[in-house]
């Protein structure tokens, strides 16, 4: 539903301040904004010429914030022209473009929603993390957590910086 009082589409409404990517809620909103822009451009919405700078600015902020949390950037396109090249070659329908963007955003969205729900641990597909996920998910005492900490350090799963930020 469009909240613009003049009924303009979202890409024509006056810009609102970007969400704060330093918060989980803000980062999730930024992820959604970027996904929505990719879909809009690929489904007859705004022209690339009018939105490419916004995409590139958001991309830098989104990628930096995700990477600081140990999450991979979801959208591999340097700019909207690169996205155009991909969709025009590989995604013939609007539905396939929407689905493609949804799938790209899904891992980051899942991790951010888990953080909002209390930080449930999920294995993002890296097999080195299987033991850590198991240890953390089943930890019920301080001793169990210590085992998980030693596993993380021994396995060099995280960089020293990331382990320090996690208190490990």
Helices and strands as residue ranges (DSSP letters): G 10-12, H 24-42, H 48-68, H 80-90, H 94-116, G 127-129, H 130-138, H 142-155, H 160-165
